[in-house]
């Protein structure tokens, strides 16, 4: 049995719902896993196994978080892990599900994440999203003020920029991250991306960072790669979202 100590902070969380789309209600919570002890950082990258245990997926970010005495939690992103569709690449799956009418694909994920945090009794938390995980992190953070620190590594800002969505573009009014900017401007936000990331678009990440008042770091990474040198952990430590209290699970 997995036993962890998760440090929880403050009182009850304040929920900030986006007025355009309500969060779905779930019948049951999704599977999740937590490793480590200390203030909780949710890390979103792929499925939870790769995110938590494969350093290649996070470019050593998870081991660095654990070494800095954080707890790390992850869930399977939509179309990953237990939610994967055999023979379909995850981002193609995103595009196909949205095209088939699943407007709540990401909000359903966020609802599950919120439910897990409610169960854990965690009222303040950091969230670190990598590439596609950063897109989901932005979405979830906009709906819930308990995400005080947002670290966005090589973030997907515009789904329609991705090659997987060229033939199945999404409605920007429903899936554009610009709608979420007003809801996260009061948070501490870090955006890190290579100077010439053509996979997700460096210019898009820079524009988003400027719009939300984020700390922007342009790295020397080649292509669509994280260039983690410890600065993300240092940034989190300089923005302590969690300072007191404890909760066990």
C-alpha positions, 0 to 999 in steps of 0.5 A: 500500500502506498503511504504518503504524507502530503502537506496541506495549507490554509483553509478551504479553497476558493473555486473560480468557475469559468462562466462559459462552461461548467465543470462536469460532475463525476460518479467516481474519482480517477486513479492517481498516485502520489510519491514523496513527502511534503508540499504537493505538486501535481505534474502533468505530462503523459500517463501517470506511470511515465510521468512519475517514474520515467525521467525521460518524460519529465527531463528529471523534473520529478526526481528533482522535486522529490530531492527538494522534499516535495510530494508529486502527484500525477493522473493519466491525461485524457487518451493516456494510460488507462484512457488510451485508445489502442492504435491511436496516438494520444494527441490524435485521440484528443483531436478525434474526440473533440471532433466527435463532440466531446467538448468536456474532454479536459474539463472532465479531467479537471473535475477528477483532479479537483475531486482527488485534491478534495479527498486529500484535503489539499487547499493549496498546491503547485502544478507543473505541466509539460508540453500537452500537460501544460495545456491541461494545467492552464485549463484546470488552474483557471477553474480552481484557485488552489493552484497557486504556482503554475510551472509551464515547461515547453507548453502547448498554448494553441491546439490548432498549432499542433500538426495533429489538429490541422485537419480537425481544428478546434473551436478557439472559443471553447479550447483556446487558452486566451479565455483562461488568462484573466483567471490565472493572472493572480498566480505565480507562473513560470513559462520555460521554452526553447528559443526555437520550439517549432513543435508548439510555437515559441512565439505563442508561449512568449505571448501567453507569458506576457499576457498573464505576467509570467516569469519567462525563461527562453532556454537553449533547448534544441527542438521540443525538449525541456532544458531543466537545469534546476531553475524550475525547482528554484523558482518553486522554492522562491514562490512557496505556495504551502507553508503550514499545516499537515494532512495524511493519507 
